[in-house]
């Protein structure tokens, strides 16, 4: 599992990019790879955890989970 920060995400187009500390390359994110209930979206600056997969156009993120949401749930419990 990798961690990174959302660089930007366009809700209308359903995609964006994340960056990691150990890579200068932007990693493509598609809304269909976001693991959350309801409306799948990300916000710039949001911390995320994800897997990497090689696709026909390069590396992209899969199984994307928001870290802030997980932290808030554990604080409430």
N, CA, C and O atoms as a GROMACS GRO file, in nm:
protein
  308
    1UNK      N    1   0.084  -0.119   0.000
    1UNK     CA    2   0.000   0.000   0.000
    1UNK      C    3   0.088   0.124   0.000
    1UNK      O    4   0.186   0.132   0.074
    2UNK      N    5   0.055   0.219  -0.081
    2UNK     CA    6   0.126   0.346  -0.090
    2UNK      C    7   0.042   0.456  -0.027
    2UNK      O    8  -0.080   0.444  -0.018
    3UNK      N    9   0.107   0.562   0.016
    3UNK     CA   10   0.035   0.678   0.065
    3UNK      C   11   0.079   0.800  -0.014
    3UNK      O   12   0.191   0.806  -0.065
    4UNK      N   13  -0.011   0.896  -0.025
    4UNK     CA   14   0.018   1.018  -0.098
    4UNK      C   15  -0.083   1.125  -0.066
    4UNK      O   16  -0.168   1.110   0.022
    5UNK      N   17  -0.072   1.235  -0.141
    5UNK     CA   18  -0.160   1.349  -0.123
    5UNK      C   19  -0.223   1.383  -0.257
    5UNK      O   20  -0.156   1.379  -0.360
    6UNK      N   21  -0.350   1.416  -0.256
    6UNK     CA   22  -0.420   1.453  -0.379
    6UNK      C   23  -0.365   1.587  -0.428
    6UNK      O   24  -0.369   1.687  -0.356
    7UNK      N   25  -0.315   1.588  -0.550
    7UNK     CA   26  -0.264   1.712  -0.611
    7UNK      C   27  -0.382   1.795  -0.660
    7UNK      O   28  -0.393   1.913  -0.629
    8UNK      N   29  -0.470   1.731  -0.736
    8UNK     CA   30  -0.596   1.793  -0.778
    8UNK      C   31  -0.690   1.683  -0.825
    8UNK      O   32  -0.647   1.574  -0.865
    9UNK      N   33  -0.821   1.713  -0.821
    9UNK     CA   34  -0.924   1.620  -0.866
    9UNK      C   35  -1.039   1.699  -0.924
    9UNK      O   36  -1.092   1.789  -0.858
   10UNK      N   37  -1.079   1.667  -1.047
   10UNK     CA   38  -1.188   1.736  -1.116
   10UNK      C   39  -1.314   1.651  -1.104
   10UNK      O   40  -1.324   1.545  -1.165
   11UNK      N   41  -1.412   1.698  -1.026
   11UNK     CA   42  -1.536   1.622  -1.006
   11UNK      C   43  -1.614   1.604  -1.135
   11UNK      O   44  -1.670   1.497  -1.159
   12UNK      N   45  -1.617   1.707  -1.219
   12UNK     CA   46  -1.695   1.701  -1.343
   12UNK      C   47  -1.639   1.595  -1.438
   12UNK      O   48  -1.715   1.525  -1.505
   13UNK      N   49  -1.507   1.584  -1.445
   13UNK     CA   50  -1.444   1.487  -1.535
   13UNK      C   51  -1.417   1.353  -1.468
   13UNK      O   52  -1.399   1.252  -1.536
   14UNK      N   53  -1.416   1.351  -1.335
   14UNK     CA   54  -1.400   1.225  -1.262
   14UNK      C   55  -1.258   1.172  -1.252
   14UNK      O   56  -1.238   1.052  -1.234
   15UNK      N   57  -1.160   1.261  -1.265
   15UNK     CA   58  -1.023   1.215  -1.249
   15UNK      C   59  -0.934   1.325  -1.193
   15UNK      O   60  -0.973   1.441  -1.184
   16UNK      N   61  -0.814   1.284  -1.155
   16UNK     CA   62  -0.716   1.378  -1.101
   16UNK      C   63  -0.584   1.308  -1.081
   16UNK      O   64  -0.558   1.206  -1.144
   17UNK      N   65  -0.500   1.364  -0.994
   17UNK     CA   66  -0.367   1.308  -0.972
   17UNK      C   67  -0.330   1.316  -0.825
   17UNK      O   68  -0.370   1.407  -0.753
   18UNK      N   69  -0.251   1.217  -0.781
   18UNK     CA   70  -0.193   1.217  -0.647
   18UNK      C   71  -0.041   1.218  -0.661
   18UNK      O   72   0.013   1.177  -0.764
   19UNK      N   73   0.026   1.263  -0.557
   19UNK     CA   74   0.172   1.261  -0.553
   19UNK      C   75   0.216   1.187  -0.426
   19UNK      O   76   0.146   1.189  -0.325
   20UNK      N   77   0.332   1.123  -0.434
   20UNK     CA   78   0.389   1.055  -0.318
   20UNK      C   79   0.522   1.119  -0.282
   20UNK      O   80   0.580   1.191  -0.363
   21UNK      N   81   0.568   1.093  -0.162
   21UNK     CA   82   0.695   1.148  -0.117
   21UNK      C   83   0.814   1.090  -0.194
   21UNK      O   84   0.912   1.159  -0.218
   22UNK      N   85   0.805   0.962  -0.231
   22UNK     CA   86   0.918   0.895  -0.293
   22UNK      C   87   0.911   0.891  -0.446
   22UNK      O   88   0.984   0.813  -0.507
   23UNK      N   89   0.826   0.971  -0.508
   23UNK     CA   90   0.819   0.976  -0.653
   23UNK      C   91   0.784   1.117  -0.698
   23UNK      O   92   0.696   1.182  -0.642
   24UNK      N   93   0.853   1.163  -0.801
   24UNK     CA   94   0.824   1.296  -0.856
   24UNK      C   95   0.714   1.288  -0.961
   24UNK      O   96   0.663   1.391  -1.006
   25UNK      N   97   0.677   1.167  -1.001
   25UNK     CA   98   0.577   1.147  -1.104
   25UNK      C   99   0.436   1.157  -1.046
   25UNK      O  100   0.408   1.101  -0.940
   26UNK      N  101   0.347   1.228  -1.115
   26UNK     CA  102   0.207   1.235  -1.075
   26UNK      C  103   0.141   1.101  -1.109
   26UNK      O  104   0.168   1.042  -1.214
   27UNK      N  105   0.055   1.054  -1.022
   27UNK     CA  106  -0.012   0.926  -1.040
   27UNK      C  107  -0.159   0.952  -1.070
   27UNK      O  108  -0.228   1.019  -0.994
   28UNK      N  109  -0.206   0.897  -1.182
   28UNK     CA  110  -0.344   0.917  -1.228
   28UNK      C  111  -0.443   0.849  -1.133
   28UNK      O  112  -0.419   0.739  -1.085
   29UNK      N  113  -0.554   0.919  -1.108
   29UNK     CA  114  -0.663   0.868  -1.023
   29UNK      C  115  -0.794   0.883  -1.099
   29UNK      O  116  -0.825   0.991  -1.150
   30UNK      N  117  -0.873   0.775  -1.108
   30UNK     CA  118  -1.006   0.780  -1.168
   30UNK      C  119  -1.109   0.756  -1.057
   30UNK      O  120  -1.085   0.678  -0.965
   31UNK      N  121  -1.222   0.824  -1.067
   31UNK     CA  122  -1.322   0.815  -0.960
   31UNK      C  123  -1.367   0.671  -0.933
   31UNK      O  124  -1.402   0.637  -0.820
   32UNK      N  125  -1.366   0.586  -1.035
   32UNK     CA  126  -1.412   0.448  -1.018
   32UNK      C  127  -1.318   0.367  -0.928
   32UNK      O  128  -1.356   0.260  -0.880
   33UNK      N  129  -1.196   0.416  -0.904
   33UNK     CA  130  -1.099   0.345  -0.819
   33UNK      C  131  -1.105   0.391  -0.674
   33UNK      O  132  -1.030   0.341  -0.590
   34UNK      N  133  -1.194   0.487  -0.643
   34UNK     CA  134  -1.205   0.539  -0.507
   34UNK      C  135  -1.294   0.446  -0.425
   34UNK      O  136  -1.407   0.416  -0.465
   35UNK      N  137  -1.244   0.401  -0.311
   35UNK     CA  138  -1.316   0.308  -0.225
   35UNK      C  139  -1.386   0.386  -0.114
   35UNK      O  140  -1.330   0.406  -0.006
   36UNK      N  141  -1.511   0.429  -0.141
   36UNK     CA  142  -1.591   0.500  -0.041
   36UNK      C  143  -1.738   0.487  -0.075
   36UNK      O  144  -1.774   0.458  -0.189
   37UNK      N  145  -1.822   0.509   0.023
   37UNK     CA  146  -1.967   0.504   0.004
   37UNK      C  147  -2.014   0.635  -0.058
   37UNK      O  148  -1.951   0.739  -0.040
   38UNK      N  149  -2.124   0.630  -0.132
   38UNK     CA  150  -2.185   0.751  -0.187
   38UNK      C  151  -2.105   0.812  -0.301
   38UNK      O  152  -2.042   0.741  -0.380
   39UNK      N  153  -2.108   0.944  -0.308
   39UNK     CA  154  -2.042   1.019  -0.415
   39UNK      C  155  -1.891   1.008  -0.401
   39UNK      O  156  -1.835   1.048  -0.299
   40UNK      N  157  -1.826   0.955  -0.503
   40UNK     CA  158  -1.682   0.931  -0.498
   40UNK      C  159  -1.607   1.053  -0.547
   40UNK      O  160  -1.609   1.086  -0.666
   41UNK      N  161  -1.540   1.120  -0.454
   41UNK     CA  162  -1.464   1.240  -0.489
   41UNK      C  163  -1.344   1.254  -0.396
   41UNK      O  164  -1.340   1.194  -0.288
   42UNK      N  165  -1.248   1.334  -0.438
   42UNK     CA  166  -1.130   1.364  -0.357
   42UNK      C  167  -1.109   1.514  -0.357
   42UNK      O  168  -1.158   1.584  -0.446
   43UNK      N  169  -1.038   1.564  -0.257
   43UNK     CA  170  -1.009   1.707  -0.248
   43UNK      C  171  -0.859   1.729  -0.247
   43UNK      O  172  -0.784   1.650  -0.190
   44UNK      N  173  -0.814   1.837  -0.309
   44UNK     CA  174  -0.672   1.871  -0.311
   44UNK      C  175  -0.620   1.880  -0.169
   44UNK      O  176  -0.683   1.940  -0.082
   45UNK      N  177  -0.503   1.820  -0.145
   45UNK     CA  178  -0.442   1.821  -0.013
   45UNK      C  179  -0.484   1.706   0.076
   45UNK      O  180  -0.428   1.689   0.184
   46UNK      N  181  -0.580   1.627   0.032
   46UNK     CA  182  -0.630   1.515   0.112
   46UNK      C  183  -0.529   1.400   0.110
   46UNK      O  184  -0.474   1.367   0.004
   47UNK      N  185  -0.504   1.339   0.225
   47UNK     CA  186  -0.415   1.223   0.234
   47UNK      C  187  -0.491   1.097   0.195
   47UNK      O  188  -0.603   1.074   0.240
   48UNK      N  189  -0.427   1.015   0.111
   48UNK     CA  190  -0.491   0.893   0.064
   48UNK      C  191  -0.393   0.776   0.069
   48UNK      O  192  -0.271   0.794   0.073
   49UNK      N  193  -0.450   0.656   0.069
   49UNK     CA  194  -0.374   0.532   0.064
   49UNK      C  195  -0.423   0.458  -0.060
   49UNK      O  196  -0.542   0.460  -0.089
   50UNK      N  197  -0.333   0.393  -0.134
   50UNK     CA  198  -0.372   0.332  -0.260
   50UNK      C  199  -0.272   0.226  -0.304
   50UNK      O  200  -0.160   0.218  -0.252
   51UNK      N  201  -0.315   0.144  -0.400
   51UNK     CA  202  -0.229   0.048  -0.467
   51UNK      C  203  -0.193   0.107  -0.603
   51UNK      O  204  -0.263   0.194  -0.654
   52UNK      N  205  -0.084   0.059  -0.661
   52UNK     CA  206  -0.044   0.103  -0.795
   52UNK      C  207  -0.063  -0.012  -0.893
   52UNK      O  208  -0.039  -0.128  -0.861
   53UNK      N  209  -0.105   0.024  -1.013
   53UNK     CA  210  -0.125  -0.076  -1.117
   53UNK      C  211  -0.075  -0.018  -1.249
   53UNK      O  212  -0.096   0.100  -1.278
   54UNK      N  213  -0.010  -0.101  -1.329
   54UNK     CA  214   0.038  -0.058  -1.460
   54UNK      C  215  -0.075  -0.074  -1.560
   54UNK      O  216  -0.131  -0.182  -1.575
   55UNK      N  217  -0.108   0.034  -1.629
   55UNK     CA  218  -0.213   0.031  -1.729
   55UNK      C  219  -0.155   0.062  -1.866
   55UNK      O  220  -0.034   0.082  -1.878
   56UNK      N  221  -0.238   0.066  -1.969
   56UNK     CA  222  -0.189   0.092  -2.105
   56UNK      C  223  -0.128   0.231  -2.122
   56UNK      O  224  -0.045   0.252  -2.211
   57UNK      N  225  -0.168   0.326  -2.038
   57UNK     CA  226  -0.116   0.463  -2.049
   57UNK      C  227  -0.020   0.497  -1.936
   57UNK      O  228   0.016   0.614  -1.918
   58UNK      N  229   0.022   0.397  -1.858
   58UNK     CA  230   0.114   0.422  -1.748
   58UNK      C  231   0.057   0.378  -1.615
   58UNK      O  232  -0.043   0.307  -1.609
   59UNK      N  233   0.123   0.420  -1.509
   59UNK     CA  234   0.084   0.380  -1.374
   59UNK      C  235  -0.039   0.459  -1.328
   59UNK      O  236  -0.049   0.579  -1.353
   60UNK      N  237  -0.132   0.390  -1.261
   60UNK     CA  238  -0.248   0.458  -1.204
   60UNK      C  239  -0.280   0.399  -1.066
   60UNK      O  240  -0.243   0.286  -1.036
   61UNK      N  241  -0.350   0.476  -0.986
   61UNK     CA  242  -0.386   0.435  -0.850
   61UNK      C  243  -0.514   0.353  -0.852
   61UNK      O  244  -0.607   0.382  -0.928
   62UNK      N  245  -0.518   0.249  -0.768
   62UNK     CA  246  -0.638   0.168  -0.750
   62UNK      C  247  -0.664   0.152  -0.601
   62UNK      O  248  -0.576   0.180  -0.519
   63UNK      N  249  -0.783   0.107  -0.565
   63UNK     CA  250  -0.820   0.085  -0.424
   63UNK      C  251  -0.786   0.206  -0.336
   63UNK      O  252  -0.723   0.193  -0.231
   64UNK      N  253  -0.829   0.323  -0.381
   64UNK     CA  254  -0.795   0.448  -0.312
   64UNK      C  255  -0.884   0.466  -0.190
   64UNK      O  256  -1.006   0.459  -0.199
   65UNK      N  257  -0.820   0.489  -0.075
   65UNK     CA  258  -0.892   0.512   0.051
   65UNK      C  259  -0.845   0.642   0.112
   65UNK      O  260  -0.725   0.670   0.115
   66UNK      N  261  -0.938   0.721   0.161
   66UNK     CA  262  -0.906   0.848   0.227
   66UNK      C  263  -0.859   0.820   0.368
   66UNK      O  264  -0.926   0.750   0.444
   67UNK      N  265  -0.744   0.874   0.405
   67UNK     CA  266  -0.689   0.851   0.539
   67UNK      C  267  -0.758   0.935   0.645
   67UNK      O  268  -0.774   0.889   0.758
   68UNK      N  269  -0.800   1.056   0.613
   68UNK     CA  270  -0.866   1.142   0.711
   68UNK      C  271  -0.996   1.080   0.760
   68UNK      O  272  -1.026   1.084   0.880
   69UNK      N  273  -1.073   1.021   0.670
   69UNK     CA  274  -1.201   0.960   0.708
   69UNK      C  275  -1.176   0.844   0.804
   69UNK      O  276  -1.251   0.826   0.900
   70UNK      N  277  -1.074   0.765   0.778
   70UNK     CA  278  -1.042   0.652   0.865
   70UNK      C  279  -0.999   0.700   1.003
   70UNK      O  280  -1.034   0.640   1.104
   71UNK      N  281  -0.923   0.809   1.007
   71UNK     CA  282  -0.878   0.864   1.135
   71UNK      C  283  -0.996   0.918   1.215
   71UNK      O  284  -1.002   0.898   1.336
   72UNK      N  285  -1.089   0.986   1.150
   72UNK     CA  286  -1.205   1.042   1.219
   72UNK      C  287  -1.292   0.931   1.277
   72UNK      O  288  -1.343   0.944   1.389
   73UNK      N  289  -1.310   0.821   1.203
   73UNK     CA  290  -1.390   0.709   1.252
   73UNK      C  291  -1.327   0.648   1.376
   73UNK      O  292  -1.398   0.614   1.471
   74UNK      N  293  -1.194   0.633   1.378
   74UNK     CA  294  -1.128   0.573   1.493
   74UNK      C  295  -1.132   0.666   1.614
   74UNK      O  296  -1.133   0.618   1.728
   75UNK      N  297  -1.134   0.797   1.592
   75UNK     CA  298  -1.141   0.892   1.702
   75UNK      C  299  -1.280   0.890   1.767
   75UNK      O  300  -1.291   0.909   1.888
   76UNK      N  301  -1.384   0.867   1.688
   76UNK     CA  302  -1.521   0.865   1.737
   76UNK      C  303  -1.548   0.738   1.816
   76UNK      O  304  -1.619   0.740   1.916
   77UNK      N  305  -1.491   0.627   1.772
   77UNK     CA  306  -1.516   0.496   1.835
   77UNK      C  307  -1.461   0.483   1.974
   77UNK      O  308  -1.475   0.378   2.037
   0.00000   0.00000   0.00000
